[in-house]
Amino acid sequence: MEDKNVTVIAVQVSDTNSQLVGSTMTKAGRLAMELSHEKKRLKQELEELQTEYDEINPTTHTGTTDWYVKWIPMLLAVVGIFLISASLTFYGQIAYIVSCLGWIYVGMQWGDRVIMIGSVVSCTAIAMDLVNTFT
């Protein structure tokens, strides 16, 4: 089986050499031309690989304060939902309200209005139900 990369390089080198046949350029000059062509090819390949990496690379920041804060509200929301379904409504609602407040903070840090609005609406709905329960 023939290595395609080696073949491509060999073809490019022979193309460069065929362009230089009959010229008065020295071997060093020819080598410089070949290296220049190879450098351009490698630069283009690196740009393509960087583009692929950027498409695959996650966009969420990791290791920052907001990264840690978003996990705590997510866990509190899940716990709140399970507590509500286990008939521990008061504790579930408190956990869910704290979760919403955490998501509002994360939305503010990210500048994401959708997260903030969704969290404010759900927090308000839960708080209203909590107030109605105790009045």
ABEGO torsion letter per residue (X at the ends): XBBAAAAAAAAAAAAAAAAABGBABBAAAAAAAAAAAAAAAAAAAAAAAAAAAAAABBABBBGBAAAAAAAAAAAAAAAAAAAAAAGBAAAAAAAAAAAAAAAAAAAAAAGBAAAAAAAAAAAAAAAAAAAAAAX
